[in-house]
Amino acid sequence: MDDNISTLKGIGLTMYEAQAYVTLTSLISAPAVEIAEKSNIPRSKIYDVLKSLGKKNFIEIEDGRPLTYNVKSPVEVLNREKDRLENEIDDTISRLTNIYENGMSQVQAPIWRIYGVEKIISKELEIIKRAKKSINMRIGFLFEQEGEALIKAFKNRRNLKVNILASQTCYINNKEINIIEMFKNQGINIQKADIPFVKVMISDSKEMMHTYTKFSEDKRNVIPETAIGIWNKYEDVARNYDERFFNQLEKIKRKQKKLK
């Protein structure tokens, strides 16, 4: 099968739709009969195929006798579809990750539950101290004095490569905390991202810690007494989360380049 047709089928076109679009990219503009002949699509099918491509915004249909079918630029069409698919995949990742993370607390060792803010922060500092190469974090919130403790620990481990994806702000005791500003001048690669109310630390793709907590009704303030950490030493799981982390990081960098 032609690679172009295979790719177009992969983004949702039927075989006939893919054949018609590929054919039109060389014809640029043509009536249905010519498209059918050049693409080997039966004439009995071609009109429905072209009508469907028009609805999917791959071609434009020009009135007349006969109708003329004009191809839309592959750059325009495929970039649009690429963005759509990326958004759909990101949404699916978020939905399935929520299901996955909700089930993590039911898994037995080497996964441990850690209760209480002090113990959670202590475990995070322990993980940083033990790390050999890298720490990657997704930060959707911080506990009181947690940010300062993390920065101090990172300063003591200058050899570590630290990457953080974080929400712009969070609230502690009704005070707005700018997470990005807090970390950005500390020799840490921090990028603004849309992070849900969760915190994840990954060390060397070998161990990780998820932290969850409830929030006040206005979704602003952490309720610290509800905090729970899930310390996970399944290397396969940690590695998978690290891969997802870098995929998200690279996507953010690509978007930033486009805006420049």
C-alpha positions as CSV (number, residue, x, y, z in Angstrom):
1,M,0.0,0.0,0.0
2,D,1.2,3.5,-0.8
3,D,2.7,5.1,2.3
4,N,0.7,8.3,1.8
5,I,-2.6,6.4,1.6
6,S,-1.6,4.3,4.6
7,T,-0.9,7.6,6.6
8,L,-4.2,9.1,5.5
9,K,-6.1,6.0,6.5
10,G,-4.3,6.2,9.9
11,I,-5.8,9.7,10.5
12,G,-9.3,8.6,9.8
13,L,-9.9,8.5,6.0
14,T,-11.3,5.5,4.2
15,M,-9.3,3.8,1.5
16,Y,-11.3,5.5,-1.3
17,E,-11.1,8.9,0.5
18,A,-7.3,8.6,0.8
19,Q,-7.0,7.5,-2.9
20,A,-9.1,10.5,-4.0
21,Y,-7.2,13.0,-1.9
22,V,-3.8,11.7,-3.1
23,T,-5.0,11.8,-6.7
24,L,-6.2,15.4,-6.3
25,T,-2.9,16.6,-4.8
26,S,-1.5,16.0,-8.3
27,L,-4.5,17.2,-10.3
28,I,-5.1,20.2,-8.0
29,S,-8.6,20.7,-9.5
30,A,-10.7,18.3,-11.5
31,P,-14.3,17.0,-12.1
32,A,-15.4,13.7,-10.4
33,V,-15.1,11.6,-13.6
34,E,-11.4,12.5,-14.0
35,I,-10.7,11.8,-10.3
36,A,-12.4,8.5,-10.6
37,E,-10.4,7.5,-13.6
38,K,-7.0,8.6,-12.2
39,S,-7.7,7.0,-8.7
40,N,-9.3,3.8,-9.9
41,I,-12.3,4.5,-7.7
42,P,-15.6,3.3,-9.2
43,R,-17.8,6.1,-10.7
44,S,-20.7,4.8,-8.6
45,K,-18.7,5.6,-5.4
46,I,-16.8,8.8,-6.4
47,Y,-19.4,11.3,-5.7
48,D,-20.1,10.1,-2.1
49,V,-16.3,9.9,-1.5
50,L,-15.7,13.5,-2.7
51,K,-18.7,14.7,-0.7
52,S,-17.3,13.1,2.4
53,L,-13.9,14.7,1.8
54,G,-15.6,18.1,1.5
55,K,-17.3,17.6,4.8
56,K,-14.0,16.6,6.4
57,N,-12.5,19.9,5.0
58,F,-9.9,18.1,2.8
59,I,-11.2,19.6,-0.5
60,E,-13.4,22.4,-1.7
61,I,-16.4,21.8,-4.0
62,E,-16.9,24.4,-6.6
63,D,-20.4,24.9,-8.1
64,G,-20.9,24.3,-11.8
65,R,-21.8,21.7,-14.4
66,P,-20.0,19.5,-13.7
67,L,-18.9,20.2,-10.1
68,T,-15.2,20.9,-9.8
69,Y,-13.3,19.5,-6.8
70,N,-10.3,21.6,-5.6
71,V,-7.7,20.1,-3.3
72,K,-6.7,21.8,-0.1
73,S,-3.0,22.2,0.7
74,P,-1.5,19.1,2.4
75,V,0.4,21.4,4.7
76,E,-2.8,23.0,5.9
77,V,-4.8,19.8,6.1
78,L,-2.3,17.5,7.7
79,N,-1.0,20.1,10.2
80,R,-4.7,20.6,11.2
81,E,-5.2,16.8,11.6
82,K,-1.9,16.4,13.4
83,D,-3.0,19.0,16.0
84,R,-6.4,17.4,16.3
85,L,-4.9,13.9,16.9
86,E,-2.4,15.3,19.4
87,N,-5.2,16.9,21.4
88,E,-7.2,13.7,21.3
89,I,-4.3,11.6,22.4
90,D,-3.5,14.1,25.2
91,D,-7.1,13.9,26.4
92,T,-7.0,10.1,26.3
93,I,-3.7,10.1,28.2
94,S,-5.3,12.3,30.9
95,R,-8.4,10.2,31.2
96,L,-6.6,6.9,31.3
97,T,-3.9,8.2,33.6
98,N,-6.6,9.3,36.1
99,I,-8.0,5.8,36.1
100,Y,-4.5,4.4,36.4
101,E,-3.5,6.7,39.2
102,N,-6.7,6.0,41.1
103,G,-5.9,2.3,41.0
104,M,-2.3,2.7,42.0
105,S,-3.1,2.8,45.7
106,Q,-4.6,-0.7,45.5
107,V,-1.3,-2.2,44.3
108,Q,0.9,-4.0,46.8
109,A,4.6,-3.4,47.4
110,P,6.9,-2.2,45.9
111,I,4.4,0.6,46.3
112,W,4.0,2.2,49.7
113,R,1.5,4.7,51.0
114,I,2.9,7.7,52.9
115,Y,0.5,9.8,55.0
116,G,1.1,13.3,56.2
117,V,2.8,16.4,54.7
118,E,6.0,16.1,56.7
119,K,6.6,12.5,55.8
120,I,5.8,13.2,52.2
121,I,8.3,16.0,52.0
122,S,10.9,13.9,53.8
123,K,10.5,11.1,51.3
124,E,10.9,13.6,48.4
125,L,14.1,14.9,49.9
126,E,15.3,11.3,50.4
127,I,14.6,10.5,46.7
128,I,16.5,13.6,45.6
129,K,19.5,12.6,47.9
130,R,19.5,9.1,46.5
131,A,19.2,10.1,42.8
132,K,22.2,9.6,40.6
133,K,21.4,11.4,37.3
134,S,18.0,13.1,37.1
135,I,14.9,14.3,38.8
136,N,11.8,15.1,36.8
137,M,8.8,16.6,38.4
138,R,5.2,17.6,37.5
139,I,4.0,20.1,40.1
140,G,0.3,21.1,40.3
141,F,0.5,22.3,43.9
142,L,2.9,22.7,46.8
143,F,2.6,22.3,50.5
144,E,3.7,24.9,53.0
145,Q,7.6,25.2,53.0
146,E,7.8,22.4,50.4
147,G,9.1,24.6,47.6
148,E,11.9,26.0,49.8
149,A,12.9,22.5,50.9
150,L,13.0,21.2,47.4
151,I,15.2,24.1,46.2
152,K,17.6,23.6,49.0
153,A,17.9,19.9,48.2
154,F,18.5,20.6,44.5
155,K,21.2,23.1,45.4
156,N,23.0,20.4,47.4
157,R,22.9,18.1,44.3
158,R,24.3,20.3,41.5
159,N,25.3,17.2,39.5
160,L,21.6,16.3,39.0
161,K,19.7,17.3,35.9
162,V,16.4,18.7,37.2
163,N,13.4,19.3,34.9
164,I,10.1,20.6,36.2
165,L,6.7,21.0,34.5
166,A,4.5,23.1,36.7
167,S,1.3,25.1,37.0
168,Q,1.9,28.8,37.1
169,T,0.5,29.3,40.6
170,C,-1.0,27.5,43.6
171,Y,-2.4,28.7,46.9
172,I,-1.1,28.0,50.4
173,N,-3.1,29.4,53.3
174,N,-5.0,31.7,50.9
175,K,-1.7,33.1,49.6
176,E,-0.9,32.9,45.9
177,I,2.4,31.3,45.2
178,N,4.1,31.7,41.8
179,I,5.6,28.2,41.3
180,I,7.4,29.2,38.1
181,E,9.1,32.3,39.6
182,M,10.1,30.3,42.7
183,F,12.1,27.7,40.8
184,K,13.2,29.4,37.6
185,N,16.3,31.3,39.0
186,Q,17.6,28.2,40.8
187,G,19.5,26.5,37.9
188,I,16.5,24.4,37.2
189,N,14.8,23.8,33.9
190,I,11.2,24.7,34.7
191,Q,8.4,25.0,32.1
192,K,4.9,26.2,32.5
193,A,2.3,23.5,31.8
194,D,-1.3,22.6,32.5
195,I,-0.8,20.3,35.5
196,P,-3.8,18.9,37.3
197,F,-4.0,18.8,41.1
198,V,-1.3,16.2,41.4
199,K,2.5,16.1,42.0
200,V,4.9,13.6,40.6
201,M,8.6,13.1,41.2
202,I,10.6,10.6,39.1
203,S,14.2,9.7,39.9
204,D,16.5,8.1,37.3
205,S,13.5,6.4,35.6
206,K,13.7,3.9,38.5
207,E,11.5,5.2,41.3
208,M,8.8,7.8,41.7
209,M,6.4,9.5,44.0
210,H,2.8,10.6,43.4
211,T,1.3,13.0,45.8
212,Y,-2.4,13.7,46.1
213,T,-4.5,15.9,48.4
214,K,-7.9,17.3,48.7
215,F,-8.6,21.0,48.1
216,S,-11.0,23.6,49.5
217,E,-14.3,23.9,47.8
218,D,-13.0,26.8,45.7
219,K,-10.2,24.6,44.5
220,R,-7.6,27.0,45.8
221,N,-6.1,25.8,49.1
222,V,-4.6,22.5,49.9
223,I,-6.1,20.6,52.8
224,P,-2.8,19.2,54.2
225,E,-4.4,16.7,56.5
226,T,-5.7,14.8,53.5
227,A,-2.3,14.4,51.8
228,I,-1.2,11.0,50.7
229,G,2.0,10.0,48.9
230,I,2.4,6.9,46.7
231,W,6.0,5.8,46.6
232,N,6.6,3.5,43.7
233,K,9.7,1.5,43.0
234,Y,8.4,-0.4,39.9
235,E,11.1,0.5,37.4
236,D,8.9,-0.2,34.4
237,V,6.2,2.2,35.7
238,A,8.8,4.9,36.5
239,R,10.4,4.6,33.1
240,N,7.0,4.9,31.4
241,Y,6.2,8.0,33.3
242,D,9.6,9.5,32.5
243,E,8.9,8.9,28.8
244,R,5.6,10.6,29.1
245,F,7.2,13.5,30.9
246,F,9.7,14.1,28.2
247,N,7.1,13.8,25.5
248,Q,5.1,16.5,27.2
249,L,8.3,18.6,27.7
250,E,9.2,18.4,24.0
251,K,5.7,19.3,22.9
252,I,5.8,22.4,25.0
253,K,9.2,23.4,23.6
254,R,7.9,22.9,20.0
255,K,4.9,25.2,20.7
256,Q,7.3,27.8,22.1
257,K,9.4,27.7,19.0
258,K,6.3,28.2,16.8
259,L,5.4,31.3,18.8
260,K,8.8,32.9,18.3
